[in-house]
Amino acid sequence: MSTAEELDAIGIDRLRENGSLKWSVFPEAIGAFVAEMDFPAAPAVDAAIRDALDRGLTGYLPAAVRDRMADAVARWQRDRYGWEVPAERIRPVPDVLTALRTTIDFFTTPGSKIVLPTPAYMPFLTIPAMHDREIIEVPMLVDGGRSVYDLDGIDRALADGGGLLILCNPYNPLGRVFERAELEAVSAVVERRGARVFSDEIHAPLVFAPHRHVPYASTGPAAAAHTITAVSASKAWNLPGLKAAQVILTNDADAETWARPEVAWAEHGTANLGVVATTAAFDEGREWLAETLGYLDGNRRVLGELLAAHMPAMGYRAPEGTYIAWLDARALGIEGSPAEFFREHAGVAMTDGLACGPAGEGHLRFILATPRPIIEQAVRQMADALREHAMRSRSV
Ligand SMILES: Cc1ncc(COP(=O)(O)O)c(C=O)c1O
């Protein structure tokens, strides 16, 4: 098992040499823009992948291997969230975005609009157009410093032709973990309008105490009846390249629709190695996750301390879940894109909040799943760049 010291010791050179997407797109910059972890795989996951290779499991996905994953996901949902879902209602898909595309195509009224709380995970803004669907953005509100759903805005959007609400819980990029009462309030609005929900719960294992993940479809019969849930081990155990996620179906009608060959085709392409890795992660990777969450918890706090010390004008509220920090750069006096500024002048590559919709303008997405010394270095470089910028501005 990795200790904090071992994770701290992973250096930038090694990460660059390993060549992940995060560390290869901008070869000169600290990679903090894509939701990848810089940590070694959980030993149980590593062993499961090697074992699958030893057994020559590189053909098509065998039913027994697929079913073991469904059993593991059902156990995880039950043990972690007290949610009982029958394993046969848990279907494999290569990734969560395939689940979204399938939901749009087969579980919504043709031509209906997609209702999207913003700022949003970037592909949520681009995928609907690929299906000839309009988006109605509903910016999140702030209540006591916390982002909350604009229920009236969602209601209006659903009344205005919206057929599907995309929920993201825990919320990328805002880091919220929604409470049961908040989810129940959303469910009441959706149910009143006869709409559907795609509940993206990919970040569910990544929740910091005292917050607790509540599966949206578990909040009541109405939510179960109008929701397609997507889950995955891919964020928490860093497996997105292995292509395995899961759709959880929570009513008979959806299960029947899913069984149609053109719908179940979504399962095709789910990869064996991802399936065995997922099974191992949910069943045997719990201790590793607890330890990793402890480290990430430290990272989200340390980032707050570093910003307070070196860049007090940068707004930050530690995420309740996810390893994504949402930074408010609006008071820094940067003209134009803050992400571009920090990439060029600080050598730190983050996502510009504008990519998450206009509601994200002036913000940055910084990925915290990295060794702590790298966070320290990133903040130092950003603070230096700001100081130089301020000096240049004064001398002009
Ligand atoms: C909220 C959310 N949904 C979906 C994805 C992508 O998942 P997948 O690779 O399974 O499509 C991500 C990746 O960061 C994400 O943050």
The ligand as an SDF file (V2000), in Angstrom:
LIG
                    3D

 16 16  0  0  0  0  0  0  0  0999 V2000
  -18.4710   13.9030  -14.1570 C   0  0  0  0  0  0  0  0  0  0  0  0
  -17.7490   13.0540  -15.1500 C   0  0  0  0  0  0  0  0  0  0  0  0
  -18.4440   12.2730  -15.9790 N   0  0  0  0  0  0  0  0  0  0  0  0
  -17.8460   11.5120  -16.8980 C   0  0  0  0  0  0  0  0  0  0  0  0
  -16.4720   11.5270  -17.0380 C   0  0  0  0  0  0  0  0  0  0  0  0
  -15.8480   10.7090  -18.1120 C   0  0  0  0  0  0  0  0  0  0  0  0
  -16.0260    9.3870  -17.7830 O   0  0  0  0  0  0  0  0  0  0  0  0
  -15.8010    8.2590  -18.8440 P   0  0  0  0  0  0  0  0  0  0  0  0
  -14.3510    8.2570  -19.1820 O   0  0  0  0  0  0  0  0  0  0  0  0
  -16.2440    7.0190  -18.1270 O   0  0  0  0  0  0  0  0  0  0  0  0
  -16.6980    8.5870  -19.9990 O   0  0  0  0  0  0  0  0  0  0  0  0
  -15.6980   12.3140  -16.1850 C   0  0  0  0  0  0  0  0  0  0  0  0
  -14.2420   12.3570  -16.3330 C   0  0  0  0  0  0  0  0  0  0  0  0
  -13.5640   13.1080  -15.7100 O   0  0  0  0  0  0  0  0  0  0  0  0
  -16.3610   13.1020  -15.2260 C   0  0  0  0  0  0  0  0  0  0  0  0
  -15.6740   13.8840  -14.3900 O   0  0  0  0  0  0  0  0  0  0  0  0
  1  2  1  0
  2  3  1  0
  2 15  2  0
  3  4  2  0
  4  5  1  0
  5  6  1  0
  5 12  2  0
  6  7  1  0
  7  8  1  0
  8  9  2  0
  8 10  1  0
  8 11  1  0
 12 13  1  0
 12 15  1  0
 13 14  2  0
 15 16  1  0
M  END
$$$$
